[in-house]
Amino acid sequence: MERETLIKKWLNHNLNTQEQKAFEQLEDYAELTKINSALKGFKAPNFSVDDNYSTLIPKLKAKTTSTVAWFKLLLRIAAILAISLSAYYYTTTLDTKINTTIAEQTNIVLPDASQVTLNANSTLVFNKNQWNNNRNVKLNGEAFFKVAKGQKFDVVTDAGTVSVLGTEFNVKQRDGYFNVTCYEGLVAVKHNNKTIQLQPGHTFQIIDGKLLADEKENTTQPNWLRGESSFNSVPLKHVISEFKIQYNTTITLENIDTSRLFTGSFTHKNLDLALKSITIPLNLSYSKLETSILLKSE
């Protein structure tokens, strides 16, 4: 039964038992009875249900309007709080993401003055606002780090995490290739729940799931900073992958075993010289057509 009908029948003392229970379930039942009691204090020559109802309605509408106004105000406050919290969360969790493209390198200064050189086709991600609590960067690709002394510094990759405190080191993480070389200080590499510490000149290297022997590094920084990619007994497929990162080319292989190991280097500044540096030691030949290169066995 509609609310207004219930109220009219109540004012007329004409509610049955079921209707009385429904009337008492109204959310403003208490207010209605108070208002009605107050109205009974005023005597009129003739009692009229319609008159009493007409007197009640404006008060009820006023109460409803007031309730709606308060409700709207609360909604506005809730909306402002939600927007403020969202803005705070967004600004404090927003990451800085830096990408390099083919044949591109870039230098980055982190919030603690640590320096990063990002190699070609790589991505570095960190959060400036959370830096004091979390000196953490995410790396996909290759980068050389000069870390400012201070609290723990972590480089997180898909292959493992590198932890340091004031040191210089290089991290390379590409498809199936994970290499960490320490040049200064002490580096801790966590891989598959195992932690290995590296002293200056030592390397941790996993290629295609195999842990390779630690080869002593005699240089003070990686060769790619000087425009040259170097390899020591690395499968040819990874050498070619790195070549495509440094040169914007498409390479097609013809009858070539890409699992063959390559030791040597190639320059980033001369395409033909780089190709010769790879093909001559492996007895391969190459031909070029615009940006396409064909490699084949001789």
Helices and strands as residue ranges (DSSP letters): H 3-11, H 17-24, H 29-40, H 49-93, E 96-99, E 106-109, E 115-118, E 123-126, E 136-146, E 153-156, E 161-164, E 168-174, E 177-184, E 187-191, E 194-198, E 203-207, E 210-211, G 223-226, E 228-235, H 236-246, E 250-254, E 261-267, H 271-279, E 284-289, E 292-297
